[in-house]
Amino acid sequence: MTEYLHNIDSPADLRRLSETQLPKVANELREYLLQQVSRTGGHLSSNLGTVELTIALHYVFNTPHDRIVWDVGHQTYPHKILTGRRDSMSGLRQFGGISGFPRRVESEFDSFGTAHSSTSISAALGMAVASRNLGVNRKHIAVIGDGAMTAGMAFEAMNNAGVTPDADLLVILNDNDMSISPPVGALNKYLTKLMSGRVMNTAKEVGKGLFGKAPPLYELAHRLEEHVKGMVTPATMFEEFGFNYFGPIDGHDLDALVPTLQNLRTMHGPIFLHVITKKGAGYKLAEQDPVLYHGPGKFDPSVGIQSSGKAKQPTYTQVYGKWMCDMAQADRKLIGITPAMREGSGLVEFERRFPSRYFDVGIAEQHAVTFAAGIACEGLKPVVAIYSTFLQRAYDQLIHDVALQNLDVTFALDRAGLVGADGATHAGNYDIAFLRCIPNMILATPSNEDECRKLLTTAYHHKGPSSVRYPRGVGPGVVADESLDTLPIGKAVARFEPTEPAVHKVAILAFGSMVYPAIDAGKALGMPVFDMRWVKPIDADLIKSLASQHYDFVTVEEGCIMGGAGSAVSECLSSAGFSRAVLHLGLPDEFIDHGDPSLLLHNLGLDAEGIQQSIQKFFGEQLSGQSNVVRSLSAGRAANQ
């Protein structure tokens, strides 16, 4: 039991405490956070680093009337605990439980949903302008990480905010010198230089005290200060944007945080507060290795994350990372690019072995794509490793800068399909639909680890834009061939062909991760199953051949049905003049919440059993001749259960 935390059901309860009691609350909150995340898994290091900042914000500001926008969302567990969701942490990121990110539908304290990064300043500025126009007196706070500050969108918002002086906006830079991957770029170097700003800001406050009552002298002192600052430190970029800059201050020192925020609460216009925190603060193991503890699974906090010692089946991400190293060894033209996801995209070993050919551009997906386009213009071969959901942020660049110019850029799309605990914001549900409509683009959907490696090689050697989508986690366990062999572009392969012809001819056309459950369903129903391999170009010859043999079709994909791979099949049939029944199975026209991926797929009817049942329901009595096969499968399932 805790002395304070169990009595805090809202920030109003927190604000009834004295400032001297807040450090105790911080200790209890940090311990509770550690215990809960170790049981459920989730983001840990980033949340341990925001404990004191979260307490100070809710203590000083009148939330939820005052708006706090968190950027990115995986630093908000302390916020959730203090805003009425303490007892819901046991269901964190689990099906039916609370999200790992802020969600407006989850709590009135979540003023804006944030899971992709660098959106907070734009959203908070929009809220500030709306409050001004509505005549509502409230404060608007954007809490943004130093990694998220590398994105162009953050600076677009600051550029706008700097000329909106009558909007009350406080931007808090949570500078922990540690994004998911190590921080990169000129901005990080600049922030490091600003660490010396504490002395300068102390002098500034003293100057106000001395000269504040004598405006001419204060103006002289202010000009002198600017000249001295220019000689001692770089010009403060944030002040040039029109913000009143304060900091840096210690983000774990409540005695500094609370009075600073109380003072800033009385000020108006754009304000920028630079706060220094430590990722993993208060848990030594996380402090020592914040990357390892960024998003751990379940573990014992008394001993930390332990390796089982057993060789694990490689994930698709690891298959990609190994392929990158092998292909780079074979072709000196290969260049690897990632928008701040070195670990997540499997590029740690590639960076170590080929440092001059590795580029982490920060959280800047738009720049990553156009940067790759520029490299391709000069005859090198860039490979952009990017999560499917993050490629959405660079769609204009994908079309105009790469595809329109038919440049030789390969996109490795990780986390395609459902991603489990991270939920709708991180799911890669739309890449098939938004890629297949782009001229010059080709798109492959590997069904296993070996196919993934071969299709990556095929896409890489294709002269033009290409993409390969693969899911999160492990595949079916097919050992990837060490060679760098290619596969025919636009050609499918049969994975199951029944020995006895079915009464009603139906062919199952499966894409990517859905091939293996489709094979199980096909075996149960006596239907041929084809691994399509490619969404674009689709295997039109196969489809037309089957249609001419009077086959109807089932398409199965782990992507949105609308505009997806199944649509490509229907378009092919229509253009060839065939009228055939087509059952499209895939992700519905709705956002899919977080939960165990296998459970989500089961609920959506995208496991073997669900595919079989959907086919039976769609084709109905036409499948009656196969009822004996279906009954034997059901009996086998019952015996196994």
Disulfide bonds with the S-S distance in Angstrom:
none
